[in-house]
Amino acid sequence: MPFFNKFKELDILGVQFNTNKSSSWVGLDNQRVKNITLLDKYELFLQYFKDVENFKMLELGAGPDPNIGASCRMWKQYFHSTSEIHVADIKPSALKLGSEGMEVHVGDLGNIGFLTRLAEKKWDFIIDDGSHFWLHQILAFRNLFNSLESGGIFICEDLCTSFGKMRDFYSMGMDQKDPVEYFLAISRRCCGIEQSNDRISSIYNLTELDLRLADQVKMISWMGNSCIIVKK
Ligand SMILES: C[S@@+](CC[C@H](N)C(=O)[O-])C[C@H]1O[C@@H](n2cnc3c(N)ncnc32)[C@H](O)[C@@H]1O
């Protein structure tokens, strides 16, 4: 039996609430899309939190208006009823998710002040499904990873924007390394083959902050479009 077949629960909820992280969803054009789900891989990690009381999670990105809150509803159903499900989005329309029990933060994820405020809380799980701009993906990790509890999980989603035709748009024309290169550099540091900080930072331009964050990584793994990172 294929290993991930045993992790179905989150995907069933994902299909029910129509998030595009799931194996089947109806797009804004009303067409059903079938895809390889991300949620069985996420569930491998997240199952350990399922019954944890007062679990605190933050998703960056609430979703397009006609389908806003799809993934938040899935998380709310999956995790313990005492959990706090927070979502951050630039659109004030996300505030309506407050009536469903979500805690909504409206702001620009390209703004360090906003990220710093989000980092004031201690999180068990953070998932970045926001703009997918390279700058924002790297900023989110740099500014939020430290706010995870020990043993917490950080997921950066939609790393496909580091490849092919999407590169021009998602780099915002900036001459910088893409998030896949960035997380690979963090991975390289974590796997311990390279012992010298100087060598890694000079090859990949990792900053002192990046090296400190890398030292807080217990495990870093890759699947499809996502990088899943467990904090020490
Ligand atoms: C891919 S959608 C999120 C989908 C949702 N997580 C789901 O699975 O159902 C991306 C969201 O990021 C938000 N977003 C885009 N740019 C942003 C920014 N600079 N700051 C905050 N949110 C942003 C959009 O408004 C949109 O709601």
The ligand as an ORCA input file, in Angstrom:
! r2SCAN-3c Opt
* xyz 0 1
  C      -3.607     31.331     -2.646
  S      -4.670     32.430     -1.790
  C      -4.866     31.575     -0.237
  C      -5.684     30.322     -0.367
  C      -6.151     29.711      0.947
  N      -5.062     29.570      1.877
  C      -6.736     28.344      0.705
  O      -5.997     27.345      0.647
  O      -7.969     28.273      0.576
  C      -3.561     33.736     -1.453
  C      -4.074     34.853     -0.565
  O      -2.964     35.710     -0.276
  C      -3.446     37.035     -0.162
  N      -2.342     37.983     -0.394
  C      -1.779     38.316     -1.585
  N      -0.822     39.240     -1.403
  C      -0.765     39.503     -0.081
  C       0.017     40.365      0.731
  N       0.965     41.148      0.189
  N      -0.207     40.385      2.059
  C      -1.166     39.590      2.611
  N      -1.945     38.739      1.895
  C      -1.749     38.697      0.570
  C      -4.554     37.128     -1.201
  O      -5.464     38.164     -0.866
  C      -5.163     35.730     -1.152
  O      -6.280     35.739     -0.291
*
